[in-house]
Amino acid sequence: MVIPVHDVNPVRRTPWVTYALIAANVVVFLATPGLAGSVTGGGTLAQLCHLQAFTEHYALVPRELIQHRMPSLVPTGAVGVGAHGPGCVLGPPGYGKSAELSVLTAMFLHGSWLHLLGNMLFLLIFGNNVEDRMGHIRFTLFYVVCGYAAGYGFALLNAGSGQPLIGASGAIAGVLGAYLVLYPRARVWVLVPFLIFLPLRLPAWIVLGFWFVLQAFYSAGEGVSQAGTVAYAAHVAGFIVGMLIAVPLRPGTPPPPEPRGLLFGRRARPGPGGWDGRASGPRW
């Protein structure tokens, strides 16, 4: 798996919506019980019980969304002692929950710092250019639509599941799909784990195409021992919807600049005749 760190594709205007989405995700994460002080999302039993109650309230649950089956018992956030020792107390929900609205709220929940930072890295690198092409308002609507498409796509494939779904990755997958359609030849700096992290500059169609193939492969349960821990099907659904929405915008999209003179992070040195045998500057 490659790790993108930067794309060579400047924007014409400040991506305020992208920045606002990142800020909102960070703020919600810091306000999530039991997560802000932990790198992995673990904590004490009290923190875990509060986290379970919070997640049950605001996460997307496929069974609730598709079958409209609301649970009669949910974590209350309290710690109790039962026959098997200390645990989280269950009780009737003391709140009303809209399953449809939970698709939106789940987009801003994350299970750990690594989960949050990984998603925000992809949004920062690729979201600014998609927002630049669509405009602030259309990009906001686009992001929400892709998030809903990802949430419903996952829920339809897991209609009987009571497992909560959280994370912005479904909506961000839509951003990646749009970027692939709009800027397939934009160069992206990535780190490739090969003994060490090797920096490479690759076309976006390779980076994002490879990412999508992996998500589709994993969504079928291939190549991973516990495919259910990550909602790969949501990534696939969001990505495809993002691509479809971006197709009409492609004809008017200006091409990204062609990067010159940089190879693996250092300035390349042309020969006496230049890269193409002429006395011109280097080409890459």
Secondary structure by P-SEA (a helix, b strand, c coil): ccccccccccccccaaaaaaaaaaaaaaaaacccccccccccccaaaaaaaaaaaaaccccccccccccccccccccbbbbccccbbbbbccccccccaaaaaaaaaaccccaaaaaaaaaaaaacaaaaaaaccaaaaaaaaaaaaaaaaaaaaaaacccccccccaaaaaaaaaaaaaaccccbbbbbbbbcccbbbbbbcaaaaaaaaaaaaaaaaaccccccccccaaaaaaaaaaaaaaaacccccccccccccccccccbbbbbcccccccccccccc
